């Protein structure tokens, strides 16, 4: 398989997003959390975990969808964010809650961005999958609304 099978434009857009938004956001976010709640005691670990889960992750996920739509010159830059942020954040809870518990409890503050950066490589693949999903999630039926029209 040669390089002609790769979408270099898409790869560049993901790289630009990571470099210009995700990296700086995570650096500032973890610095803020560690400044406001220094230490690794369980009280602070759970407070940081709650803030990250209910504030940090939704900001980054919505930023991802809006940022990618901007980089792709879409007319409506909020459509993906409106349709996919909630379900992506719920999926993120499965991944990020245990990962961030380890981060806040055991990883030294100066190594947090590197630790999270390594995990973001895995998370980016999930975001790519969610971004390319079509249709909205139907909460009552637990399936995509467009599933019938695709068959």
N, C-alpha and C positions, 0 to 999 in steps of 0.2 A: 504494500500500500504506500503510495507516494504522497507527497505534500499536496497534490492537486485535489485530494479528497477532503482537505480541511477548509473550513470557511474562515479564512484569515481575517476578514472584516469583523466577524462575530468574535473571534478570539481577541482581537484588538479592543473591541468594545468592552468585553469582560475585563481585560487587563486595565483599561483606562478607569473603569468603575472601581476596581479594587485599589488602584493606586491613588485615585483622587477622592474617593469617598470612604470605602470600607476601612482601609488602613488608618487614615487620619481619624475617622470616627472612633474606631476601637481604641486607638492610642489615647485620645481625649476622654473617652468614656471610662476606661479602666483607671486612668489617672484621677478622674473626678471621684469615682467610687472609693479608691484607696485614700484620697485626701479626706473625704467626708467620713469614711468609716475605716480607719486604719486597723490593721491587725487581722488575725485569723480565728478569733474566737467564734463559737457557733452562732452567737447572736448576730454578729456582723456578717457572717457567711450567709445566713438565711435572709438577712435584709438585702445584701447585695444580689443574692439569687432572685429575690422577688423583684427588685428594681430592674435587673437585667431581663428577666422573663416578661415583665409587663410594660416595660418602657424601652429598654435598649433594643431588644430583638424586633419589636414592631417598627421602631424607627428605622432600623437597618433594612428590614424586609421591604417596607413601603418605599424607602429610598432606593433600594435595588430596582424595584419595578418601575418607578418613575424615572430613575437615572437611565436605565436601559432603554426605555421608550424615548427619552430625550436623545440619546445617542443614535437611535434608529430613526430619528426625525418623524416620529408618529404624530398624527394630528391631535389625538386625544391621549395625553401623557398620563392620565389618571385611570384609564380603563383597567389595565392589568392590576394596578394597586388596589382598586376597589373590589375586583373579582377574586383576587388570589391572596391578599395579605393575611386574612384571618386563617384560612386553611393552611397556609404555609407556616404561620406562627404556631399553630397547633402541632404540626409535624415537627417544628423546631423544638417544641417542648420535650419531645421524646429524645432528641439528640442533645440539646443544649443544657437542659437542667442537670443531668448527671455530669456533663463535661464541665460546666461552670462550678458545680459543687467542688469538683477536684481542683479546678483553677483557684477558687477563692480560699479553699482550705489548705492546699498543699503547695501551690506554685508561688514562688517568690514574686513580689510585685514587678520587679525589673524583667521578669521572664514571661509575664502574662501575655503580652502581645505576640510573642513568638509562639507560645503554646496555642493561643487562639488562632494564630495564622495557620498553623499546621492543621488544625481542625477545620478552618475555613476552606481548605482545599477539598475536604470531603463535603462540607456544607454547600459549596459552590456547585457541586454536581447535582445535589438535590434542588437547588434554586434553578439550575438550568432545566431540569426535568419539569418543575412546576411552571416555569415560564413558557415552556412549549406545550403544556397541556391546553386542550381546548375545552370550552364550556365551563359552566360554574358547577360547584359541588352542591348537590341537593341534600340538605341536612335531614329531611324527613325520610328519604329513601336511601341515603348513603351512597348514591351513585351520581355520576355526572348527568346533567340534564340532557346533554347532546348525545348520550350513548346510543339511543334508539335511532337517531338520524344518521349515525355513522355506520350502522350495519345494513 
